[in-house]
Amino acid sequence: MKNRRIVTGIGVGAVSMLMIFVLVCLIVFAALSILSANADYSLTKRTAKSLSDYYNADISAQEKLAEIDSKLNIMMDSADSETNYLTQCQSLPTMINWIKVEKKTDLNSSVQLVLRYSVTVNDRQALSIALIPSFVNADQKKRYQIIEWQLVNTEEWLPIKEKLNVWSGK
């Protein structure tokens, strides 16, 4: 009889193919991990800049509020009545050029004075602030009520003019 060898197990070629497949998988996962980490880093940088811009605008708005408060304090000390005080408040834009004065009618049909200003956050957003001055006693500290402190868009929204290709079910 001839000597026959019985080969059992996997050959060297199959092991090499398996190693190449595992290596390719590791390279693909490494590349995907790098892309994902880069995208996360980019998003984190944009978020940090956005927050920094917002808080810088908030600080500026607080400084402007302190300036308004000091002017209202001077007006309060010199006013002898609420009517006189509100008349003086209407002249605030002559002293502070970045403030606007509006009249607003509330639910009781009484007219309230609204002091409004805004601070630019970035090229697309601004912080909008509105106050209602109030005539108070010397022992009360609050000379105004903040009715608005919000982030608003300054860019006009433009809708997409081209029609989206959506399946209509037909």
FIKOLZA-1660 file (N, C-alpha, C; in steps of 0.1 Angstrom, whole numbers, plus 5000, padded with zeros to 4 digits):
% residues 170
   i   px   py   pz ch aa at
   1 5008 4988 5000  A  M  N
   1 5000 5000 5000  A  M CA
   1 5008 5012 5000  A  M  C
   2 5003 5022 4994  A  K  N
   2 5010 5034 4993  A  K CA
   2 5008 5042 5006  A  K  C
   3 5019 5049 5009  A  N  N
   3 5017 5057 5022  A  N CA
   3 5009 5070 5018  A  N  C
   4 4999 5071 5025  A  R  N
   4 4990 5083 5023  A  R CA
   4 4990 5091 5036  A  R  C
   5 4991 5103 5034  A  R  N
   5 4990 5112 5045  A  R CA
   5 4976 5118 5046  A  R  C
   6 4970 5117 5057  A  I  N
   6 4957 5124 5059  A  I CA
   6 4959 5137 5065  A  I  C
   7 4955 5148 5058  A  V  N
   7 4957 5161 5063  A  V CA
   7 4944 5165 5070  A  V  C
   8 4945 5169 5082  A  T  N
   8 4934 5174 5090  A  T CA
   8 4936 5189 5094  A  T  C
   9 4926 5196 5096  A  G  N
   9 4927 5210 5100  A  G CA
   9 4927 5219 5089  A  G  C
  10 4929 5232 5092  A  I  N
  10 4929 5242 5081  A  I CA
  10 4943 5244 5076  A  I  C
  11 4944 5247 5063  A  G  N
  11 4957 5249 5057  A  G CA
  11 4962 5263 5060  A  G  C
  12 4974 5266 5056  A  V  N
  12 4980 5279 5058  A  V CA
  12 4973 5290 5050  A  V  C
  13 4968 5287 5039  A  G  N
  13 4961 5297 5031  A  G CA
  13 4948 5302 5038  A  G  C
  14 4941 5294 5044  A  A  N
  14 4929 5299 5051  A  A CA
  14 4932 5307 5063  A  A  C
  15 4943 5304 5070  A  V  N
  15 4947 5312 5082  A  V CA
  15 4952 5326 5077  A  V  C
  16 4959 5326 5066  A  S  N
  16 4964 5339 5060  A  S CA
  16 4952 5348 5056  A  S  C
  17 4942 5342 5050  A  M  N
  17 4930 5349 5045  A  M CA
  17 4922 5355 5058  A  M  C
  18 4921 5347 5068  A  L  N
  18 4915 5351 5080  A  L CA
  18 4922 5363 5086  A  L  C
  19 4935 5362 5087  A  M  N
  19 4943 5373 5093  A  M CA
  19 4942 5386 5084  A  M  C
  20 4942 5385 5071  A  I  N
  20 4940 5396 5062  A  I CA
  20 4926 5403 5065  A  I  C
  21 4916 5394 5066  A  F  N
  21 4903 5400 5069  A  F CA
  21 4902 5407 5082  A  F  C
  22 4908 5401 5092  A  V  N
  22 4908 5408 5106  A  V CA
  22 4916 5421 5105  A  V  C
  23 4927 5421 5098  A  L  N
  23 4935 5433 5097  A  L CA
  23 4927 5444 5089  A  L  C
  24 4920 5441 5079  A  V  N
  24 4912 5450 5071  A  V CA
  24 4901 5456 5080  A  V  C
  25 4895 5447 5088  A  C  N
  25 4884 5452 5097  A  C CA
  25 4890 5462 5107  A  C  C
  26 4901 5459 5113  A  L  N
  26 4907 5468 5122  A  L CA
  26 4911 5481 5116  A  L  C
  27 4916 5481 5104  A  I  N
  27 4919 5494 5097  A  I CA
  27 4907 5502 5095  A  I  C
  28 4896 5495 5090  A  V  N
  28 4883 5502 5088  A  V CA
  28 4878 5508 5101  A  V  C
  29 4878 5501 5111  A  F  N
  29 4872 5506 5124  A  F CA
  29 4881 5517 5130  A  F  C
  30 4894 5516 5127  A  A  N
  30 4903 5527 5132  A  A CA
  30 4900 5540 5124  A  A  C
  31 4898 5539 5111  A  A  N
  31 4895 5550 5103  A  A CA
  31 4882 5556 5107  A  A  C
  32 4872 5548 5109  A  L  N
  32 4859 5553 5114  A  L CA
  32 4860 5560 5127  A  L  C
  33 4868 5555 5136  A  S  N
  33 4870 5561 5149  A  S CA
  33 4876 5574 5148  A  S  C
  34 4886 5575 5139  A  I  N
  34 4893 5588 5137  A  I CA
  34 4883 5599 5132  A  I  C
  35 4875 5595 5122  A  L  N
  35 4865 5604 5116  A  L CA
  35 4855 5608 5126  A  L  C
  36 4850 5599 5134  A  S  N
  36 4840 5602 5145  A  S CA
  36 4846 5612 5155  A  S  C
  37 4859 5609 5159  A  A  N
  37 4865 5618 5169  A  A CA
  37 4868 5632 5164  A  A  C
  38 4871 5632 5151  A  N  N
  38 4873 5645 5145  A  N CA
  38 4860 5653 5144  A  N  C
  39 4849 5646 5140  A  A  N
  39 4836 5653 5140  A  A CA
  39 4832 5658 5154  A  A  C
  40 4834 5650 5164  A  D  N
  40 4831 5654 5178  A  D CA
  40 4839 5666 5182  A  D  C
  41 4852 5666 5178  A  Y  N
  41 4861 5677 5182  A  Y CA
  41 4856 5690 5175  A  Y  C
  42 4852 5689 5163  A  S  N
  42 4847 5701 5155  A  S CA
  42 4834 5706 5161  A  S  C
  43 4825 5697 5165  A  L  N
  43 4813 5701 5171  A  L CA
  43 4816 5707 5185  A  L  C
  44 4825 5702 5192  A  T  N
  44 4828 5708 5205  A  T CA
  44 4834 5722 5204  A  T  C
  45 4843 5724 5194  A  K  N
  45 4848 5737 5192  A  K CA
  45 4837 5747 5188  A  K  C
  46 4828 5743 5180  A  R  N
  46 4817 5752 5176  A  R CA
  46 4808 5755 5188  A  R  C
  47 4805 5745 5196  A  T  N
  47 4797 5747 5208  A  T CA
  47 4804 5756 5218  A  T  C
  48 4816 5754 5220  A  A  N
  48 4824 5763 5229  A  A CA
  48 4824 5777 5225  A  A  C
  49 4826 5780 5211  A  K  N
  49 4825 5793 5206  A  K CA
  49 4812 5799 5208  A  K  C
  50 4801 5792 5205  A  S  N
  50 4788 5797 5207  A  S CA
  50 4785 5801 5221  A  S  C
  51 4789 5792 5230  A  L  N
  51 4787 5795 5245  A  L CA
  51 4795 5807 5249  A  L  C
  52 4807 5808 5244  A  S  N
  52 4815 5819 5248  A  S CA
  52 4809 5832 5242  A  S  C
  53 4804 5832 5230  A  D  N
  53 4798 5844 5224  A  D CA
  53 4786 5848 5232  A  D  C
  54 4778 5838 5236  A  Y  N
  54 4765 5841 5243  A  Y CA
  54 4769 5847 5257  A  Y  C
  55 4778 5841 5264  A  Y  N
  55 4781 5846 5277  A  Y CA
  55 4788 5860 5277  A  Y  C
  56 4796 5863 5266  A  N  N
  56 4801 5876 5265  A  N CA
  56 4790 5886 5262  A  N  C
  57 4780 5883 5254  A  A  N
  57 4769 5891 5252  A  A CA
  57 4761 5893 5265  A  A  C
  58 4759 5883 5272  A  D  N
  58 4752 5883 5285  A  D CA
  58 4759 5893 5295  A  D  C
  59 4772 5893 5295  A  I  N
  59 4780 5902 5304  A  I CA
  59 4778 5916 5299  A  I  C
  60 4778 5918 5286  A  S  N
  60 4776 5932 5281  A  S CA
  60 4762 5937 5284  A  S  C
  61 4752 5927 5283  A  A  N
  61 4738 5931 5286  A  A CA
  61 4737 5935 5301  A  A  C
  62 4744 5927 5309  A  Q  N
  62 4743 5930 5324  A  Q CA
  62 4750 5944 5327  A  Q  C
  63 4761 5947 5320  A  E  N
  63 4767 5960 5321  A  E CA
  63 4758 5971 5317  A  E  C
  64 4751 5969 5306  A  K  N
  64 4741 5979 5301  A  K CA
  64 4730 5981 5311  A  K  C
  65 4725 5969 5316  A  L  N
  65 4715 5970 5326  A  L CA
  65 4719 5978 5339  A  L  C
  66 4731 5976 5343  A  A  N
  66 4736 5984 5354  A  A CA
  66 4736 5999 5351  A  A  C
  67 4740 6002 5339  A  E  N
  67 4740 6016 5335  A  E CA
  67 4725 6022 5335  A  E  C
  68 4716 6014 5330  A  I  N
  68 4702 6018 5330  A  I CA
  68 4697 6019 5345  A  I  C
  69 4701 6010 5353  A  D  N
  69 4697 6010 5367  A  D CA
  69 4702 6023 5374  A  D  C
  70 4715 6027 5371  A  S  N
  70 4720 6039 5378  A  S CA
  70 4712 6051 5373  A  S  C
  71 4709 6052 5360  A  K  N
  71 4701 6063 5355  A  K CA
  71 4687 6063 5361  A  K  C
  72 4681 6051 5362  A  L  N
  72 4668 6051 5369  A  L CA
  72 4668 6055 5383  A  L  C
  73 4679 6052 5390  A  N  N
  73 4681 6056 5404  A  N CA
  73 4682 6071 5405  A  N  C
  74 4689 6077 5396  A  I  N
  74 4690 6092 5397  A  I CA
  74 4676 6098 5394  A  I  C
  75 4669 6092 5384  A  M  N
  75 4656 6097 5381  A  M CA
  75 4646 6096 5392  A  M  C
  76 4647 6084 5399  A  M  N
  76 4638 6081 5410  A  M CA
  76 4641 6091 5421  A  M  C
  77 4653 6095 5424  A  D  N
  77 4656 6104 5435  A  D CA
  77 4651 6118 5432  A  D  C
  78 4651 6122 5419  A  S  N
  78 4647 6135 5415  A  S CA
  78 4632 6136 5412  A  S  C
  79 4625 6125 5411  A  A  N
  79 4611 6126 5408  A  A CA
  79 4603 6127 5420  A  A  C
  80 4592 6135 5420  A  D  N
  80 4583 6136 5431  A  D CA
  80 4571 6128 5430  A  D  C
  81 4568 6122 5418  A  S  N
  81 4556 6114 5416  A  S CA
  81 4559 6103 5405  A  S  C
  82 4550 6094 5404  A  E  N
  82 4552 6083 5394  A  E CA
  82 4551 6089 5380  A  E  C
  83 4542 6098 5378  A  T  N
  83 4540 6105 5365  A  T CA
  83 4553 6112 5361  A  T  C
  84 4558 6120 5370  A  N  N
  84 4571 6127 5367  A  N CA
  84 4582 6117 5364  A  N  C
  85 4583 6106 5372  A  Y  N
  85 4593 6096 5370  A  Y CA
  85 4592 6090 5356  A  Y  C
  86 4580 6086 5352  A  L  N
  86 4578 6079 5339  A  L CA
  86 4581 6089 5328  A  L  C
  87 4578 6102 5330  A  T  N
  87 4581 6112 5320  A  T CA
  87 4596 6113 5318  A  T  C
  88 4603 6113 5329  A  Q  N
  88 4618 6113 5328  A  Q CA
  88 4623 6100 5322  A  Q  C
  89 4617 6089 5324  A  C  N
  89 4621 6076 5318  A  C CA
  89 4620 6077 5302  A  C  C
  90 4610 6084 5298  A  Q  N
  90 4608 6086 5283  A  Q CA
  90 4620 6093 5277  A  Q  C
  91 4627 6101 5285  A  S  N
  91 4639 6108 5279  A  S CA
  91 4652 6100 5280  A  S  C
  92 4651 6088 5284  A  L  N
  92 4663 6079 5285  A  L CA
  92 4671 6078 5271  A  L  C
  93 4664 6077 5260  A  P  N
  93 4672 6076 5247  A  P CA
  93 4681 6088 5244  A  P  C
  94 4678 6099 5250  A  T  N
  94 4687 6111 5248  A  T CA
  94 4699 6109 5257  A  T  C
  95 4699 6102 5268  A  M  N
  95 4711 6100 5276  A  M CA
  95 4718 6087 5272  A  M  C
  96 4711 6077 5268  A  I  N
  96 4716 6064 5264  A  I CA
  96 4712 6061 5250  A  I  C
  97 4721 6062 5240  A  N  N
  97 4716 6062 5226  A  N CA
  97 4713 6048 5222  A  N  C
  98 4716 6037 5229  A  W  N
  98 4713 6023 5224  A  W CA
  98 4700 6018 5230  A  W  C
  99 4692 6026 5237  A  I  N
  99 4680 6021 5243  A  I CA
  99 4668 6027 5235  A  I  C
 100 4657 6019 5235  A  K  N
 100 4645 6024 5228  A  K CA
 100 4634 6024 5239  A  K  C
 101 4625 6033 5238  A  V  N
 101 4614 6034 5247  A  V CA
 101 4601 6032 5239  A  V  C
 102 4593 6022 5244  A  E  N
 102 4580 6019 5237  A  E CA
 102 4569 6020 5248  A  E  C
 103 4557 6022 5243  A  K  N
 103 4545 6022 5252  A  K CA
 103 4537 6009 5248  A  K  C
 104 4533 6002 5259  A  K  N
 104 4526 5990 5258  A  K CA
 104 4513 5990 5266  A  K  C
 105 4502 5985 5260  A  T  N
 105 4490 5985 5267  A  T CA
 105 4488 5971 5273  A  T  C
 106 4485 5970 5286  A  D  N
 106 4484 5957 5292  A  D CA
 106 4469 5953 5292  A  D  C
 107 4465 5942 5298  A  L  N
 107 4452 5937 5298  A  L CA
 107 4442 5946 5305  A  L  C
 108 4446 5954 5314  A  N  N
 108 4437 5964 5321  A  N CA
 108 4436 5977 5314  A  N  C
 109 4441 5977 5301  A  S  N
 109 4440 5989 5293  A  S CA
 109 4449 6001 5298  A  S  C
 110 4458 5998 5307  A  S  N
 110 4467 6008 5312  A  S CA
 110 4480 6008 5304  A  S  C
 111 4485 6019 5301  A  V  N
 111 4497 6020 5293  A  V CA
 111 4510 6019 5302  A  V  C
 112 4519 6010 5297  A  Q  N
 112 4531 6008 5304  A  Q CA
 112 4543 6013 5295  A  Q  C
 113 4553 6018 5302  A  L  N
 113 4565 6021 5294  A  L CA
 113 4574 6009 5294  A  L  C
 114 4580 6006 5282  A  V  N
 114 4589 5995 5281  A  V CA
 114 4602 6000 5275  A  V  C
 115 4613 5997 5283  A  L  N
 115 4627 6000 5278  A  L CA
 115 4632 5988 5272  A  L  C
 116 4637 5990 5259  A  R  N
 116 4642 5978 5252  A  R CA
 116 4656 5981 5246  A  R  C
 117 4664 5971 5247  A  Y  N
 117 4678 5972 5240  A  Y CA
 117 4682 5958 5236  A  Y  C
 118 4692 5957 5228  A  S  N
 118 4697 5944 5223  A  S CA
 118 4712 5944 5223  A  S  C
 119 4718 5932 5224  A  V  N
 119 4733 5931 5224  A  V CA
 119 4735 5920 5213  A  V  C
 120 4745 5923 5204  A  T  N
 120 4748 5913 5194  A  T CA
 120 4756 5901 5200  A  T  C
 121 4752 5889 5197  A  V  N
 121 4759 5877 5201  A  V CA
 121 4769 5873 5190  A  V  C
 122 4764 5871 5178  A  N  N
 122 4772 5868 5166  A  N CA
 122 4765 5874 5154  A  N  C
 123 4769 5870 5142  A  D  N
 123 4764 5876 5130  A  D CA
 123 4749 5871 5127  A  D  C
 124 4745 5861 5135  A  R  N
 124 4731 5856 5133  A  R CA
 124 4722 5857 5144  A  R  C
 125 4727 5861 5156  A  Q  N
 125 4718 5862 5168  A  Q CA
 125 4721 5874 5176  A  Q  C
 126 4711 5878 5184  A  A  N
 126 4713 5889 5194  A  A CA
 126 4705 5886 5206  A  A  C
 127 4709 5892 5217  A  L  N
 127 4702 5890 5230  A  L CA
 127 4693 5902 5231  A  L  C
 128 4680 5900 5232  A  S  N
 128 4670 5910 5233  A  S CA
 128 4665 5912 5248  A  S  C
 129 4665 5924 5253  A  I  N
 129 4662 5926 5267  A  I CA
 129 4651 5937 5267  A  I  C
 130 4641 5935 5275  A  A  N
 130 4630 5945 5277  A  A CA
 130 4627 5947 5292  A  A  C
 131 4625 5959 5296  A  L  N
 131 4623 5962 5311  A  L CA
 131 4611 5971 5312  A  L  C
 132 4604 5970 5323  A  I  N
 132 4593 5979 5326  A  I CA
 132 4598 5987 5338  A  I  C
 133 4600 6000 5337  A  P  N
 133 4604 6008 5349  A  P CA
 133 4593 6009 5359  A  P  C
 134 4596 6008 5372  A  S  N
 134 4585 6010 5382  A  S CA
 134 4590 6020 5392  A  S  C
 135 4580 6028 5397  A  F  N
 135 4582 6038 5407  A  F CA
 135 4581 6031 5421  A  F  C
 136 4592 6031 5429  A  V  N
 136 4591 6024 5441  A  V CA
 136 4596 6033 5453  A  V  C
 137 4593 6028 5465  A  N  N
 137 4598 6036 5477  A  N CA
 137 4613 6035 5478  A  N  C
 138 4618 6043 5487  A  A  N
 138 4633 6042 5490  A  A CA
 138 4637 6029 5495  A  A  C
 139 4629 6022 5503  A  D  N
 139 4633 6010 5509  A  D CA
 139 4632 5998 5500  A  D  C
 140 4625 5999 5489  A  Q  N
 140 4624 5989 5479  A  Q CA
 140 4636 5991 5469  A  Q  C
 141 4642 5980 5464  A  K  N
 141 4654 5981 5456  A  K CA
 141 4651 5980 5441  A  K  C
 142 4640 5973 5437  A  K  N
 142 4638 5970 5423  A  K CA
 142 4631 5982 5416  A  K  C
 143 4639 5988 5407  A  R  N
 143 4634 6000 5399  A  R CA
 143 4628 5996 5386  A  R  C
 144 4629 5983 5383  A  Y  N
 144 4624 5978 5370  A  Y CA
 144 4620 5963 5371  A  Y  C
 145 4612 5959 5361  A  Q  N
 145 4609 5944 5360  A  Q CA
 145 4614 5940 5347  A  Q  C
 146 4622 5929 5346  A  I  N
 146 4626 5924 5333  A  I CA
 146 4615 5915 5328  A  I  C
 147 4610 5919 5316  A  I  N
 147 4600 5911 5310  A  I CA
 147 4605 5902 5298  A  I  C
 148 4617 5905 5294  A  E  N
 148 4622 5897 5282  A  E CA
 148 4637 5897 5284  A  E  C
 149 4643 5885 5282  A  W  N
 149 4657 5883 5282  A  W CA
 149 4659 5871 5273  A  W  C
 150 4660 5873 5260  A  Q  N
 150 4660 5861 5252  A  Q CA
 150 4669 5862 5240  A  Q  C
 151 4673 5851 5235  A  L  N
 151 4681 5850 5223  A  L CA
 151 4672 5850 5211  A  L  C
 152 4675 5860 5201  A  V  N
 152 4666 5861 5189  A  V CA
 152 4675 5860 5177  A  V  C
 153 4669 5855 5166  A  N  N
 153 4677 5854 5153  A  N CA
 153 4676 5867 5146  A  N  C
 154 4687 5872 5141  A  T  N
 154 4687 5884 5134  A  T CA
 154 4687 5882 5118  A  T  C
 155 4690 5870 5114  A  E  N
 155 4690 5867 5100  A  E CA
 155 4676 5863 5096  A  E  C
 156 4673 5867 5083  A  E  N
 156 4660 5863 5078  A  E CA
 156 4660 5848 5074  A  E  C
 157 4650 5841 5077  A  W  N
 157 4649 5827 5073  A  W CA
 157 4645 5826 5059  A  W  C
 158 4652 5819 5050  A  L  N
 158 4649 5817 5036  A  L CA
 158 4645 5802 5034  A  L  C
 159 4633 5800 5030  A  P  N
 159 4628 5786 5027  A  P CA
 159 4635 5780 5015  A  P  C
 160 4635 5767 5015  A  I  N
 160 4641 5760 5003  A  I CA
 160 4632 5762 4991  A  I  C
 161 4637 5767 4980  A  K  N
 161 4628 5769 4969  A  K CA
 161 4626 5757 4960  A  K  C
 162 4635 5748 4960  A  E  N
 162 4634 5736 4952  A  E CA
 162 4625 5726 4959  A  E  C
 163 4618 5719 4952  A  K  N
 163 4608 5709 4957  A  K CA
 163 4616 5696 4961  A  K  C
 164 4613 5691 4973  A  L  N
 164 4620 5678 4977  A  L CA
 164 4614 5666 4970  A  L  C
 165 4622 5657 4966  A  N  N
 165 4617 5645 4959  A  N CA
 165 4612 5635 4970  A  N  C
 166 4600 5636 4973  A  V  N
 166 4594 5627 4984  A  V CA
 166 4585 5617 4977  A  V  C
 167 4585 5605 4981  A  W  N
 167 4577 5595 4976  A  W CA
 167 4562 5598 4979  A  W  C
 168 4554 5598 4969  A  S  N
 168 4540 5602 4972  A  S CA
 168 4531 5589 4974  A  S  C
 169 4536 5578 4974  A  G  N
 169 4528 5565 4976  A  G CA
 169 4523 5559 4964  A  G  C
 170 4526 5564 4952  A  K  N
 170 4521 5559 4940  A  K CA
 170 4531 5550 4933  A  K  C
% end
